[in-house]
Amino acid sequence: MRAVRCAGDHVEVVDVPEPRGEGVRVRIHSAGICGSDLHLVGGPIPIAATLGHEMAGTAPDGRPVAIEPIAPCGACSYCLRGDTNLCTDGPSIIYGTARDGGMADEILVPERCLVPLPSGVRLGDACLVEPLAVAVHGLRRAGFRGGQRVAVIGGGAIGLCAVAAARHAGAETALEARHDAQRAVGARLQATEPVLHYDLVIDAAGTRSSLERAVELCRPGGTLLLLATYWAGLELPGFALCMKEVTVVPASLYGQEGSVRDIDAAAAILAARPELGDLLITHRYPLDAAPEAFRTAADRAGGAIKVVLEP
């Protein structure tokens, strides 16, 4: 079958053996290109696995599913309390980096990874469930309540998913984004221009300047949620942070609270807001055009938000 893999500073579509072994074989219909995928290509750590952790497809029985792209052990203390993202097996649990991901014709995953899609969710849009789950998990970690005032720094897919999740809960939400296309989508999601004194500020940009702005926007005693990936390290404006007594909450991946997984809550948001597919997915490519798709995804100034591969 076909699969997208790193080849130095670019990606290639290569032939690989079909997946075999225990698990459920899912036929992929949509696989999103994440900002982290762009960093992995040509990065300092060689990635031998098939890329792709944002994915959806069809199970052998015809069920439309999204996929939670982690395979935790299920037995450690973190897994038992629902913090599967903190599994003691570490990064080896993640599909698309340590395990073959979803930028392929098919993927083999444990049954637990399947996310049933509510009625009305299009398979071509369902790869958005994963980035939405990142936002849902972060908001839960930050103790988010619908009546709070929220500001989001960064208008990429994660930032816009955070806007969508906060707005879905009824929160007054502002967005500060770099590019016109991102601001336009934010406006469609009813995000306003930021002012000051927000209860919760979400950094989805991951730069020194975005962190400085996030602390500036936060009210005294407010919360700063770190949803970005800090590839170049993390530098906070210490004086302002301490003077305001801002609580800093990091978040990574997704888990569950009680019987509700973050990723299932994300699927419900996508079902309630089906327009998110049209708003966030700006480009669609066949799998064979993966190199062009990655070049498009890297061009944020050109209007790309979420670029999706469709095997």
URRA-V267047 format. One record per residue. N is the residue number from 0. RES is the residue in three letters. PSI is psi in whole degrees, 0 to 359 (* if undefined). Layout:
BEGIN
N&RES&PSI  N&RES&PSI
END
This chain:
BEGIN
0&MET&171  1&ARG&147  2&ALA&151  3&VAL&123  4&ARG&157  5&CYS&141  6&ALA&78  7&GLY&239  8&ASP&16  9&HIS&179  10&VAL&157  11&GLU&152  12&VAL&119  13&VAL&162  14&ASP&129  15&VAL&160  16&PRO&147  17&GLU&147  18&PRO&141  19&ARG&157  20&GLY&195  21&GLU&151  22&GLY&187  23&VAL&129  24&ARG&118  25&VAL&129  26&ARG&119  27&ILE&135  28&HIS&331  29&SER&138  30&ALA&118  31&GLY&149  32&ILE&118  33&CYS&158  34&GLY&327  35&SER&328  36&ASP&320  37&LEU&324  38&HIS&328  39&LEU&327  40&VAL&119  41&GLY&10  42&GLY&179  43&PRO&340  44&ILE&113  45&PRO&134  46&ILE&112  47&ALA&342  48&ALA&162  49&THR&136  50&LEU&167  51&GLY&111  52&HIS&358  53&GLU&107  54&MET&156  55&ALA&156  56&GLY&206  57&THR&129  58&ALA&165  59&PRO&332  60&ASP&8  61&GLY&357  62&ARG&132  63&PRO&130  64&VAL&147  65&ALA&173  66&ILE&129  67&GLU&112  68&PRO&46  69&ILE&147  70&ALA&74  71&PRO&163  72&CYS&329  73&GLY&358  74&ALA&340  75&CYS&169  76&SER&327  77&TYR&314  78&CYS&319  79&LEU&334  80&ARG&4  81&GLY&355  82&ASP&62  83&THR&334  84&ASN&341  85&LEU&14  86&CYS&141  87&THR&349  88&ASP&348  89&GLY&207  90&PRO&347  91&SER&349  92&ILE&352  93&ILE&126  94&TYR&142  95&GLY&353  96&THR&291  97&ALA&336  98&ARG&153  99&ASP&129  100&GLY&200  101&GLY&5  102&MET&69  103&ALA&174  104&ASP&323  105&GLU&162  106&ILE&149  107&LEU&121  108&VAL&158  109&PRO&155  110&GLU&324  111&ARG&338  112&CYS&344  113&LEU&136  114&VAL&105  115&PRO&136  116&LEU&129  117&PRO&159  118&SER&138  119&GLY&348  120&VAL&122  121&ARG&137  122&LEU&327  123&GLY&341  124&ASP&346  125&ALA&349  126&CYS&345  127&LEU&346  128&VAL&321  129&GLU&307  130&PRO&328  131&LEU&324  132&ALA&326  133&VAL&316  134&ALA&316  135&VAL&314  136&HIS&316  137&GLY&316  138&LEU&320  139&ARG&317  140&ARG&325  141&ALA&2  142&GLY&32  143&PHE&139  144&ARG&145  145&GLY&335  146&GLY&0  147&GLN&160  148&ARG&129  149&VAL&139  150&ALA&140  151&VAL&129  152&ILE&117  153&GLY&121  154&GLY&24  155&GLY&189  156&ALA&317  157&ILE&316  158&GLY&317  159&LEU&327  160&CYS&323  161&ALA&319  162&VAL&313  163&ALA&318  164&ALA&319  165&ALA&317  166&ARG&324  167&HIS&327  168&ALA&0  169&GLY&11  170&ALA&143  171&GLU&122  172&THR&135  173&ALA&155  174&LEU&133  175&GLU&114  176&ALA&157  177&ARG&323  178&HIS&151  179&ASP&317  180&ALA&322  181&GLN&317  182&ARG&324  183&ALA&318  184&VAL&319  185&GLY&318  186&ALA&322  187&ARG&332  188&LEU&6  189&GLN&30  190&ALA&141  191&THR&175  192&GLU&139  193&PRO&148  194&VAL&252  195&LEU&168  196&HIS&61  197&TYR&145  198&ASP&321  199&LEU&126  200&VAL&131  201&ILE&121  202&ASP&112  203&ALA&16  204&ALA&319  205&GLY&32  206&THR&165  207&ARG&318  208&SER&324  209&SER&324  210&LEU&320  211&GLU&317  212&ARG&322  213&ALA&316  214&VAL&323  215&GLU&319  216&LEU&339  217&CYS&139  218&ARG&160  219&PRO&130  220&GLY&7  221&GLY&189  222&THR&136  223&LEU&119  224&LEU&126  225&LEU&101  226&LEU&348  227&ALA&169  228&THR&123  229&TYR&78  230&TRP&327  231&ALA&16  232&GLY&176  233&LEU&121  234&GLU&113  235&LEU&149  236&PRO&90  237&GLY&317  238&PHE&308  239&ALA&322  240&LEU&315  241&CYS&320  242&MET&324  243&LYS&351  244&GLU&52  245&VAL&132  246&THR&127  247&VAL&125  248&VAL&111  249&PRO&154  250&ALA&144  251&SER&133  252&LEU&230  253&TYR&158  254&GLY&223  255&GLN&157  256&GLU&117  257&GLY&232  258&SER&1  259&VAL&118  260&ARG&145  261&ASP&322  262&ILE&330  263&ASP&322  264&ALA&323  265&ALA&319  266&ALA&324  267&ALA&322  268&ILE&317  269&LEU&324  270&ALA&322  271&ALA&335  272&ARG&66  273&PRO&343  274&GLU&348  275&LEU&327  276&GLY&312  277&ASP&329  278&LEU&317  279&LEU&327  280&ILE&107  281&THR&338  282&HIS&143  283&ARG&136  284&TYR&150  285&PRO&159  286&LEU&322  287&ASP&342  288&ALA&24  289&ALA&318  290&PRO&318  291&GLU&321  292&ALA&320  293&PHE&322  294&ARG&319  295&THR&317  296&ALA&331  297&ALA&348  298&ASP&73  299&ARG&323  300&ALA&335  301&GLY&0  302&GLY&359  303&ALA&133  304&ILE&288  305&LYS&121  306&VAL&130  307&VAL&136  308&LEU&138  309&GLU&93  310&PRO&*
END
